[in-house]
Amino acid sequence: MSRKEKKKDSTLSVISCILTGVAFILPMPILISFPLALAGAFVGLVDLGTKKEEYRHIGAWFGVIVGIIEVVFLAVQYMSFV
């Protein structure tokens, strides 16, 4: 019986997760949280585009999905403010 090795998270996946998590959790002005969420989504897309089989990419999926939701939410909130 061979033991399956545990996969590590990729660096871009962790960065994407941190950027979107900070933008989503912390209450910040739109001028700060919008670029953070957008950057997290872009970094997640780059990580998924350069997918390597030896790493996990769960954080990248989280970053893309939550980043897009956050960007849409902030855009709607800004448009209703204007």
Biopython code that builds the backbone (N, CA, C, O; Angstrom):
import numpy as np
from Bio.PDB.StructureBuilder import StructureBuilder

atoms = [
    (1, "MET", "N", (0.817, -1.185, 0.000)),
    (1, "MET", "CA", (0.000, 0.000, 0.000)),
    (1, "MET", "C", (0.865, 1.255, 0.000)),
    (1, "MET", "O", (1.691, 1.460, 0.890)),
    (2, "SER", "N", (0.664, 2.073, -0.995)),
    (2, "SER", "CA", (1.430, 3.311, -1.016)),
    (2, "SER", "C", (0.614, 4.419, -0.359)),
    (2, "SER", "O", (-0.603, 4.517, -0.513)),
    (3, "ARG", "N", (1.319, 5.215, 0.353)),
    (3, "ARG", "CA", (0.662, 6.317, 1.049)),
    (3, "ARG", "C", (0.613, 7.541, 0.135)),
    (3, "ARG", "O", (1.625, 7.941, -0.438)),
    (4, "LYS", "N", (-0.547, 8.111, 0.011)),
    (4, "LYS", "CA", (-0.704, 9.272, -0.861)),
    (4, "LYS", "C", (-0.173, 10.521, -0.162)),
    (4, "LYS", "O", (-0.509, 10.795, 0.990)),
    (5, "GLU", "N", (0.658, 11.267, -0.877)),
    (5, "GLU", "CA", (1.216, 12.483, -0.300)),
    (5, "GLU", "C", (0.176, 13.591, -0.306)),
    (5, "GLU", "O", (-0.657, 13.692, -1.207)),
    (6, "LYS", "N", (0.251, 14.416, 0.728)),
    (6, "LYS", "CA", (-0.669, 15.536, 0.844)),
    (6, "LYS", "C", (-0.198, 16.672, -0.059)),
    (6, "LYS", "O", (0.984, 17.015, -0.054)),
    (7, "LYS", "N", (-1.100, 17.252, -0.826)),
    (7, "LYS", "CA", (-0.751, 18.358, -1.713)),
    (7, "LYS", "C", (-0.734, 19.661, -0.919)),
    (7, "LYS", "O", (-1.550, 19.868, -0.022)),
    (8, "LYS", "N", (0.206, 20.529, -1.264)),
    (8, "LYS", "CA", (0.297, 21.837, -0.644)),
    (8, "LYS", "C", (-0.455, 22.849, -1.503)),
    (8, "LYS", "O", (-0.661, 22.642, -2.699)),
    (9, "ASP", "N", (-0.859, 23.945, -0.868)),
    (9, "ASP", "CA", (-1.511, 25.020, -1.608)),
    (9, "ASP", "C", (-0.466, 25.816, -2.375)),
    (9, "ASP", "O", (0.647, 26.019, -1.890)),
    (10, "SER", "N", (-0.821, 26.260, -3.561)),
    (10, "SER", "CA", (0.111, 27.073, -4.340)),
    (10, "SER", "C", (0.205, 28.476, -3.743)),
    (10, "SER", "O", (-0.704, 28.927, -3.046)),
    (11, "THR", "N", (1.298, 29.147, -4.020)),
    (11, "THR", "CA", (1.533, 30.481, -3.461)),
    (11, "THR", "C", (0.517, 31.486, -3.979)),
    (11, "THR", "O", (-0.002, 32.295, -3.210)),
    (12, "LEU", "N", (0.230, 31.443, -5.271)),
    (12, "LEU", "CA", (-0.764, 32.362, -5.837)),
    (12, "LEU", "C", (-2.146, 32.103, -5.277)),
    (12, "LEU", "O", (-2.936, 33.035, -5.123)),
    (13, "SER", "N", (-2.448, 30.867, -4.972)),
    (13, "SER", "CA", (-3.733, 30.520, -4.386)),
    (13, "SER", "C", (-3.886, 31.145, -3.001)),
    (13, "SER", "O", (-4.947, 31.667, -2.658)),
    (14, "VAL", "N", (-2.827, 31.087, -2.220)),
    (14, "VAL", "CA", (-2.855, 31.682, -0.874)),
    (14, "VAL", "C", (-2.970, 33.202, -0.968)),
    (14, "VAL", "O", (-3.722, 33.811, -0.207)),
    (15, "ILE", "N", (-2.234, 33.821, -1.890)),
    (15, "ILE", "CA", (-2.305, 35.277, -2.059)),
    (15, "ILE", "C", (-3.705, 35.705, -2.489)),
    (15, "ILE", "O", (-4.232, 36.695, -1.982)),
    (16, "SER", "N", (-4.307, 34.977, -3.410)),
    (16, "SER", "CA", (-5.660, 35.282, -3.866)),
    (16, "SER", "C", (-6.665, 35.172, -2.727)),
    (16, "SER", "O", (-7.549, 36.016, -2.579)),
    (17, "CYS", "N", (-6.522, 34.143, -1.940)),
    (17, "CYS", "CA", (-7.427, 33.925, -0.816)),
    (17, "CYS", "C", (-7.288, 35.045, 0.216)),
    (17, "CYS", "O", (-8.291, 35.513, 0.756)),
    (18, "ILE", "N", (-6.075, 35.471, 0.490)),
    (18, "ILE", "CA", (-5.847, 36.536, 1.470)),
    (18, "ILE", "C", (-6.409, 37.865, 0.971)),
    (18, "ILE", "O", (-7.063, 38.579, 1.731)),
    (19, "LEU", "N", (-6.168, 38.206, -0.286)),
    (19, "LEU", "CA", (-6.649, 39.479, -0.827)),
    (19, "LEU", "C", (-8.170, 39.570, -0.793)),
    (19, "LEU", "O", (-8.723, 40.573, -0.342)),
    (20, "THR", "N", (-8.842, 38.534, -1.263)),
    (20, "THR", "CA", (-10.307, 38.593, -1.277)),
    (20, "THR", "C", (-10.887, 38.439, 0.123)),
    (20, "THR", "O", (-11.931, 39.016, 0.429)),
    (21, "GLY", "N", (-10.227, 37.677, 0.964)),
    (21, "GLY", "CA", (-10.708, 37.537, 2.336)),
    (21, "GLY", "C", (-10.655, 38.844, 3.097)),
    (21, "GLY", "O", (-11.592, 39.186, 3.819)),
    (22, "VAL", "N", (-9.555, 39.586, 2.937)),
    (22, "VAL", "CA", (-9.431, 40.887, 3.591)),
    (22, "VAL", "C", (-10.479, 41.854, 3.045)),
    (22, "VAL", "O", (-11.101, 42.592, 3.808)),
    (23, "ALA", "N", (-10.673, 41.851, 1.741)),
    (23, "ALA", "CA", (-11.659, 42.755, 1.131)),
    (23, "ALA", "C", (-13.075, 42.393, 1.557)),
    (23, "ALA", "O", (-13.930, 43.270, 1.673)),
    (24, "PHE", "N", (-13.328, 41.118, 1.789)),
    (24, "PHE", "CA", (-14.680, 40.671, 2.126)),
    (24, "PHE", "C", (-14.992, 40.832, 3.613)),
    (24, "PHE", "O", (-16.114, 41.188, 3.972)),
    (25, "ILE", "N", (-14.023, 40.577, 4.471)),
    (25, "ILE", "CA", (-14.292, 40.539, 5.913)),
    (25, "ILE", "C", (-14.171, 41.908, 6.574)),
    (25, "ILE", "O", (-15.036, 42.298, 7.357)),
    (26, "LEU", "N", (-13.106, 42.633, 6.264)),
    (26, "LEU", "CA", (-12.863, 43.898, 6.946)),
    (26, "LEU", "C", (-13.704, 45.023, 6.357)),
    (26, "LEU", "O", (-13.808, 45.151, 5.137)),
    (27, "PRO", "N", (-14.298, 45.832, 7.216)),
    (27, "PRO", "CA", (-15.049, 46.984, 6.708)),
    (27, "PRO", "C", (-14.099, 48.103, 6.287)),
    (27, "PRO", "O", (-13.476, 48.754, 7.125)),
    (28, "MET", "N", (-14.000, 48.311, 4.990)),
    (28, "MET", "CA", (-13.098, 49.325, 4.444)),
    (28, "MET", "C", (-13.862, 50.179, 3.440)),
    (28, "MET", "O", (-14.926, 49.780, 2.966)),
    (29, "PRO", "N", (-13.324, 51.349, 3.116)),
    (29, "PRO", "CA", (-13.956, 52.161, 2.074)),
    (29, "PRO", "C", (-13.899, 51.450, 0.712)),
    (29, "PRO", "O", (-13.075, 50.565, 0.483)),
    (30, "ILE", "N", (-14.783, 51.862, -0.161)),
    (30, "ILE", "CA", (-14.865, 51.234, -1.482)),
    (30, "ILE", "C", (-13.561, 51.408, -2.250)),
    (30, "ILE", "O", (-13.180, 50.529, -3.024)),
    (31, "LEU", "N", (-12.872, 52.525, -2.048)),
    (31, "LEU", "CA", (-11.630, 52.769, -2.777)),
    (31, "LEU", "C", (-10.529, 51.777, -2.407)),
    (31, "LEU", "O", (-9.577, 51.614, -3.170)),
    (32, "ILE", "N", (-10.634, 51.122, -1.272)),
    (32, "ILE", "CA", (-9.634, 50.127, -0.872)),
    (32, "ILE", "C", (-10.130, 48.711, -1.131)),
    (32, "ILE", "O", (-9.380, 47.882, -1.647)),
    (33, "SER", "N", (-11.375, 48.422, -0.785)),
    (33, "SER", "CA", (-11.864, 47.044, -0.904)),
    (33, "SER", "C", (-12.117, 46.628, -2.354)),
    (33, "SER", "O", (-11.956, 45.454, -2.687)),
    (34, "PHE", "N", (-12.507, 47.557, -3.219)),
    (34, "PHE", "CA", (-12.746, 47.211, -4.619)),
    (34, "PHE", "C", (-11.480, 46.730, -5.322)),
    (34, "PHE", "O", (-11.510, 45.678, -5.961)),
    (35, "PRO", "N", (-10.349, 47.473, -5.226)),
    (35, "PRO", "CA", (-9.121, 46.966, -5.869)),
    (35, "PRO", "C", (-8.601, 45.677, -5.230)),
    (35, "PRO", "O", (-8.042, 44.827, -5.924)),
    (36, "LEU", "N", (-8.779, 45.524, -3.919)),
    (36, "LEU", "CA", (-8.338, 44.286, -3.273)),
    (36, "LEU", "C", (-9.114, 43.085, -3.798)),
    (36, "LEU", "O", (-8.523, 42.054, -4.118)),
    (37, "ALA", "N", (-10.435, 43.214, -3.888)),
    (37, "ALA", "CA", (-11.248, 42.110, -4.389)),
    (37, "ALA", "C", (-10.950, 41.824, -5.858)),
    (37, "ALA", "O", (-10.890, 40.666, -6.272)),
    (38, "LEU", "N", (-10.766, 42.868, -6.630)),
    (38, "LEU", "CA", (-10.445, 42.704, -8.046)),
    (38, "LEU", "C", (-9.074, 42.053, -8.230)),
    (38, "LEU", "O", (-8.910, 41.175, -9.077)),
    (39, "ALA", "N", (-8.103, 42.478, -7.446)),
    (39, "ALA", "CA", (-6.762, 41.881, -7.523)),
    (39, "ALA", "C", (-6.789, 40.422, -7.087)),
    (39, "ALA", "O", (-6.108, 39.587, -7.683)),
    (40, "GLY", "N", (-7.568, 40.104, -6.056)),
    (40, "GLY", "CA", (-7.685, 38.720, -5.616)),
    (40, "GLY", "C", (-8.301, 37.831, -6.677)),
    (40, "GLY", "O", (-7.876, 36.690, -6.859)),
    (41, "ALA", "N", (-9.303, 38.346, -7.382)),
    (41, "ALA", "CA", (-9.922, 37.573, -8.453)),
    (41, "ALA", "C", (-8.943, 37.368, -9.610)),
    (41, "ALA", "O", (-8.881, 36.280, -10.183)),
    (42, "PHE", "N", (-8.179, 38.408, -9.956)),
    (42, "PHE", "CA", (-7.202, 38.277, -11.040)),
    (42, "PHE", "C", (-6.079, 37.314, -10.683)),
    (42, "PHE", "O", (-5.671, 36.505, -11.516)),
    (43, "VAL", "N", (-5.581, 37.389, -9.464)),
    (43, "VAL", "CA", (-4.518, 36.471, -9.044)),
    (43, "VAL", "C", (-5.038, 35.032, -9.038)),
    (43, "VAL", "O", (-4.314, 34.106, -9.402)),
    (44, "GLY", "N", (-6.289, 34.849, -8.626)),
    (44, "GLY", "CA", (-6.891, 33.513, -8.667)),
    (44, "GLY", "C", (-7.018, 32.990, -10.086)),
    (44, "GLY", "O", (-6.772, 31.810, -10.336)),
    (45, "LEU", "N", (-7.396, 33.851, -11.014)),
    (45, "LEU", "CA", (-7.493, 33.434, -12.413)),
    (45, "LEU", "C", (-6.122, 33.082, -12.986)),
    (45, "LEU", "O", (-5.994, 32.134, -13.760)),
    (46, "VAL", "N", (-5.110, 33.839, -12.610)),
    (46, "VAL", "CA", (-3.752, 33.527, -13.070)),
    (46, "VAL", "C", (-3.307, 32.181, -12.503)),
    (46, "VAL", "O", (-2.689, 31.380, -13.206)),
    (47, "ASP", "N", (-3.621, 31.935, -11.238)),
    (47, "ASP", "CA", (-3.246, 30.664, -10.627)),
    (47, "ASP", "C", (-3.961, 29.498, -11.294)),
    (47, "ASP", "O", (-3.362, 28.445, -11.512)),
    (48, "LEU", "N", (-5.226, 29.676, -11.615)),
    (48, "LEU", "CA", (-5.956, 28.601, -12.295)),
    (48, "LEU", "C", (-5.458, 28.418, -13.727)),
    (48, "LEU", "O", (-5.501, 27.309, -14.259)),
    (49, "GLY", "N", (-4.990, 29.488, -14.349)),
    (49, "GLY", "CA", (-4.464, 29.389, -15.707)),
    (49, "GLY", "C", (-3.124, 28.682, -15.773)),
    (49, "GLY", "O", (-2.820, 28.015, -16.762)),
    (50, "THR", "N", (-2.325, 28.822, -14.736)),
    (50, "THR", "CA", (-1.023, 28.159, -14.677)),
    (50, "THR", "C", (-1.100, 26.965, -13.736)),
    (50, "THR", "O", (-0.227, 26.774, -12.890)),
    (51, "LYS", "N", (-2.119, 26.189, -13.884)),
    (51, "LYS", "CA", (-2.403, 25.088, -12.955)),
    (51, "LYS", "C", (-1.279, 24.051, -12.984)),
    (51, "LYS", "O", (-0.912, 23.539, -14.042)),
    (52, "LYS", "N", (-0.753, 23.761, -11.819)),
    (52, "LYS", "CA", (0.255, 22.720, -11.666)),
    (52, "LYS", "C", (-0.362, 21.586, -10.859)),
    (52, "LYS", "O", (-1.060, 21.824, -9.873)),
    (53, "GLU", "N", (-0.111, 20.384, -11.270)),
    (53, "GLU", "CA", (-0.774, 19.228, -10.666)),
    (53, "GLU", "C", (-0.294, 18.914, -9.253)),
    (53, "GLU", "O", (-0.996, 18.234, -8.505)),
    (54, "GLU", "N", (0.888, 19.397, -8.876)),
    (54, "GLU", "CA", (1.398, 19.044, -7.554)),
    (54, "GLU", "C", (0.862, 19.950, -6.444)),
    (54, "GLU", "O", (1.160, 19.729, -5.270)),
    (55, "TYR", "N", (0.078, 20.964, -6.804)),
    (55, "TYR", "CA", (-0.477, 21.887, -5.822)),
    (55, "TYR", "C", (-2.005, 21.841, -5.838)),
    (55, "TYR", "O", (-2.630, 21.457, -6.827)),
    (56, "ARG", "N", (-2.587, 22.251, -4.691)),
    (56, "ARG", "CA", (-4.038, 22.425, -4.624)),
    (56, "ARG", "C", (-4.369, 23.861, -5.022)),
    (56, "ARG", "O", (-3.552, 24.765, -4.847)),
    (57, "HIS", "N", (-5.563, 24.062, -5.555)),
    (57, "HIS", "CA", (-5.965, 25.392, -6.021)),
    (57, "HIS", "C", (-7.317, 25.802, -5.434)),
    (57, "HIS", "O", (-8.080, 26.519, -6.081)),
    (58, "ILE", "N", (-7.611, 25.357, -4.230)),
    (58, "ILE", "CA", (-8.894, 25.690, -3.597)),
    (58, "ILE", "C", (-8.966, 27.176, -3.267)),
    (58, "ILE", "O", (-10.018, 27.795, -3.429)),
    (59, "GLY", "N", (-7.869, 27.750, -2.809)),
    (59, "GLY", "CA", (-7.842, 29.181, -2.497)),
    (59, "GLY", "C", (-8.058, 30.041, -3.724)),
    (59, "GLY", "O", (-8.646, 31.119, -3.634)),
    (60, "ALA", "N", (-7.586, 29.574, -4.874)),
    (60, "ALA", "CA", (-7.792, 30.327, -6.114)),
    (60, "ALA", "C", (-9.269, 30.326, -6.497)),
    (60, "ALA", "O", (-9.809, 31.351, -6.914)),
    (61, "TRP", "N", (-9.919, 29.176, -6.353)),
    (61, "TRP", "CA", (-11.363, 29.126, -6.632)),
    (61, "TRP", "C", (-12.119, 30.034, -5.682)),
    (61, "TRP", "O", (-13.032, 30.748, -6.098)),
    (62, "PHE", "N", (-11.747, 30.013, -4.400)),
    (62, "PHE", "CA", (-12.374, 30.899, -3.418)),
    (62, "PHE", "C", (-12.148, 32.359, -3.808)),
    (62, "PHE", "O", (-13.076, 33.166, -3.762)),
    (63, "GLY", "N", (-10.920, 32.695, -4.189)),
    (63, "GLY", "CA", (-10.602, 34.067, -4.561)),
    (63, "GLY", "C", (-11.378, 34.550, -5.768)),
    (63, "GLY", "O", (-11.836, 35.692, -5.793)),
    (64, "VAL", "N", (-11.531, 33.701, -6.763)),
    (64, "VAL", "CA", (-12.264, 34.087, -7.978)),
    (64, "VAL", "C", (-13.742, 34.285, -7.666)),
    (64, "VAL", "O", (-14.327, 35.304, -8.031)),
    (65, "ILE", "N", (-14.342, 33.313, -6.991)),
    (65, "ILE", "CA", (-15.787, 33.383, -6.734)),
    (65, "ILE", "C", (-16.133, 34.533, -5.798)),
    (65, "ILE", "O", (-17.018, 35.332, -6.103)),
    (66, "VAL", "N", (-15.447, 34.627, -4.665)),
    (66, "VAL", "CA", (-15.741, 35.687, -3.699)),
    (66, "VAL", "C", (-15.330, 37.049, -4.252)),
    (66, "VAL", "O", (-16.008, 38.043, -3.995)),
    (67, "GLY", "N", (-14.240, 37.114, -5.001)),
    (67, "GLY", "CA", (-13.818, 38.383, -5.592)),
    (67, "GLY", "C", (-14.833, 38.929, -6.571)),
    (67, "GLY", "O", (-15.126, 40.125, -6.558)),
    (68, "ILE", "N", (-15.374, 38.072, -7.419)),
    (68, "ILE", "CA", (-16.383, 38.517, -8.377)),
    (68, "ILE", "C", (-17.668, 38.939, -7.670)),
    (68, "ILE", "O", (-18.280, 39.943, -8.034)),
    (69, "ILE", "N", (-18.076, 38.178, -6.665)),
    (69, "ILE", "CA", (-19.268, 38.554, -5.897)),
    (69, "ILE", "C", (-19.057, 39.898, -5.214)),
    (69, "ILE", "O", (-19.947, 40.748, -5.222)),
    (70, "GLU", "N", (-17.888, 40.092, -4.626)),
    (70, "GLU", "CA", (-17.588, 41.348, -3.940)),
    (70, "GLU", "C", (-17.535, 42.525, -4.910)),
    (70, "GLU", "O", (-18.037, 43.603, -4.591)),
    (71, "VAL", "N", (-16.938, 42.342, -6.087)),
    (71, "VAL", "CA", (-16.856, 43.420, -7.075)),
    (71, "VAL", "C", (-18.257, 43.808, -7.548)),
    (71, "VAL", "O", (-18.562, 44.994, -7.672)),
    (72, "VAL", "N", (-19.109, 42.818, -7.812)),
    (72, "VAL", "CA", (-20.489, 43.117, -8.231)),
    (72, "VAL", "C", (-21.243, 43.818, -7.108)),
    (72, "VAL", "O", (-21.960, 44.788, -7.354)),
    (73, "PHE", "N", (-21.089, 43.340, -5.891)),
    (73, "PHE", "CA", (-21.766, 43.958, -4.750)),
    (73, "PHE", "C", (-21.327, 45.412, -4.566)),
    (73, "PHE", "O", (-22.164, 46.289, -4.350)),
    (74, "LEU", "N", (-20.027, 45.671, -4.649)),
    (74, "LEU", "CA", (-19.531, 47.028, -4.480)),
    (74, "LEU", "C", (-19.954, 47.931, -5.631)),
    (74, "LEU", "O", (-20.250, 49.106, -5.414)),
    (75, "ALA", "N", (-19.985, 47.403, -6.852)),
    (75, "ALA", "CA", (-20.418, 48.204, -8.000)),
    (75, "ALA", "C", (-21.887, 48.600, -7.869)),
    (75, "ALA", "O", (-22.249, 49.744, -8.145)),
    (76, "VAL", "N", (-22.726, 47.667, -7.452)),
    (76, "VAL", "CA", (-24.152, 47.971, -7.262)),
    (76, "VAL", "C", (-24.333, 48.962, -6.124)),
    (76, "VAL", "O", (-25.152, 49.876, -6.215)),
    (77, "GLN", "N", (-23.576, 48.782, -5.063)),
    (77, "GLN", "CA", (-23.669, 49.695, -3.926)),
    (77, "GLN", "C", (-23.212, 51.106, -4.326)),
    (77, "GLN", "O", (-23.824, 52.091, -3.913)),
    (78, "TYR", "N", (-22.154, 51.209, -5.118)),
    (78, "TYR", "CA", (-21.683, 52.511, -5.565)),
    (78, "TYR", "C", (-22.664, 53.166, -6.510)),
    (78, "TYR", "O", (-22.887, 54.373, -6.425)),
    (79, "MET", "N", (-23.269, 52.383, -7.427)),
    (79, "MET", "CA", (-24.219, 52.950, -8.371)),
    (79, "MET", "C", (-25.485, 53.448, -7.684)),
    (79, "MET", "O", (-26.076, 54.438, -8.116)),
    (80, "SER", "N", (-25.901, 52.778, -6.629)),
    (80, "SER", "CA", (-27.096, 53.250, -5.915)),
    (80, "SER", "C", (-26.768, 54.494, -5.083)),
    (80, "SER", "O", (-27.661, 55.276, -4.760)),
    (81, "PHE", "N", (-25.509, 54.676, -4.742)),
    (81, "PHE", "CA", (-25.082, 55.848, -3.988)),
    (81, "PHE", "C", (-25.036, 57.080, -4.878)),
    (81, "PHE", "O", (-25.348, 58.186, -4.435)),
    (82, "VAL", "N", (-24.646, 56.885, -6.138)),
    (82, "VAL", "CA", (-24.526, 58.006, -7.084)),
    (82, "VAL", "C", (-25.855, 58.304, -7.604)),
    (82, "VAL", "O", (-26.009, 59.212, -8.421)),
]
sb = StructureBuilder()
sb.init_structure("model")
sb.init_model(0)
sb.init_chain("A")
sb.init_seg("    ")
for serial, (resi, resn, name, xyz) in enumerate(atoms, 1):
    if name == "N":
        sb.init_residue(resn, " ", resi, " ")
    sb.init_atom(name, np.array(xyz, "f"), 0.0, 1.0, " ", f" {name:<3s}", serial, name[0])
structure = sb.get_structure()
